[in-house]
Amino acid sequence: MKFNKCIRCGCFFSSEDSLCPNCQTKDEIDKVTLRNYISNNDIPSNIENLALNSGIELKNVNRYLQTEEFSDLKKNFNNGFNISL
C-alpha cells in the first residue's frame, strides 16, 4: 500500500487511490450534482460559471472534466466556449 496525499483535501492517507476515503464520498456527491445541473440547465459560457452555478469548487470541476465520464462536457467548452483550465 502507498502513502498518498488526497488531491481534494490534502490529507495524508494510506491507499492506492488519489482520494482519501472521506473525499471519495464527497466526489461522488459532487459528480451527481454536476450531472443534475447539466441535465437541468443550459451549459454556462465558461468553466468558472459552471462551478459557480453548480456549487462545485472550480478545482474539482476542472478535475472532473479530465475524466471519461465528463468528456462530452469538456468538448462543449473546447468548441467555441471560453475555457479556463
N, C-alpha and C positions, 0 to 999 in steps of 0.2 A: 504494500500500500504506500502511497505517496503523500507527502505533506504539501498541501496546496494553500493558496490564498484565494478566497472567494472573489470572483470577478464582479460580483454585485455589491457586497457589503464590506469586503476587505478583511474579514476574519480568517484566521488560520484553522484548517481542519485536515483530517487525515482521510483521504479518499482519492480515487482516480478521477472524480468529476471536477469540473471547473466551478461549480456552485456548492456552497455548504448546504446541508440538509434543510435548514430554515429557509434559505433563499430559493431552493427548488420549488417549494410550495408557492412562494410569492411570485416566482417567474411564471408558473402555470396560471395563476390568477390573472397576472398582467396580460398574458397571451390571450386568454379568454376575453378579457376586457377589450383588448385591441381588436380581436376578430369581431366582437359585437359592435364596437364603434364603427369599424369599416363597413360592416353589413348594413348598419342603420343610418349612415351619414355619407355625405359626399367626402371624397378624399381631399384634405386641405392642399393648398398650393405648395407647402414645404413641410419638411420633417419637424421643424420647430413647432408649427401649428398643430401637426398631428399629435405630438407629445403633449402640448398644452391642452388641446381639446379632449384628448382621451384620458388625461390624468396620469399618464405613464411618463416616468423620467426619460429625458432625451437620450441619455446614455444607454438605457435599456431598449428604447425604440430602435436606435442605431444597431444595437447588438442583435435584436430580433430580425432586422432587415437583412442581416448576413446569413440567416438560416434558410434552408429549403422551404420551410413552412410559409415564410412570408416573401418568397422570391417574386411572386406576381406583384405584390405591393411595391417592392423596390423598383420593378420595371416601370411602374407608373411615374415614379419620381425621376427615373432616368430618361423618360420620353417627354421632355419639354417642361417639366416642373423644375423649380429651384431645388437643388439638393445640397444639403449641408451635412456631410458625413464627416 
